[in-house]
Amino acid sequence: MNITDLCDARWKKSTHSAANGCCIEVAGLRDRYVGVRDSKDVVGPVLTFTSAEWGAFLANVKDGGYEI
C-alpha cells in the first residue's frame, strides 16, 4: 500500500475506547484491505491486513485466543 491509498480512509475508533487515549483506529481500505493505526499518532505508521487476515484475528479475539 502507498500513502495515497490512505487519503480517503474513514478511521473508526471503538465506542469502548478508554478516555486515556490508548486506542487504535481501524479503516476499510481499497482492494479489501484493513488499516490499523495508533489514535494518538494519526500521521504515523499504518499496519495493513487483508480482510481475511483481519477477520481471522477478530474471530480469534472473540474466541478468547489471546491472553492479556
Helices and strands as residue ranges (DSSP letters): G 3-6, E 12-13, E 24-29, G 30-32, E 33-38, E 47-50, H 51-62
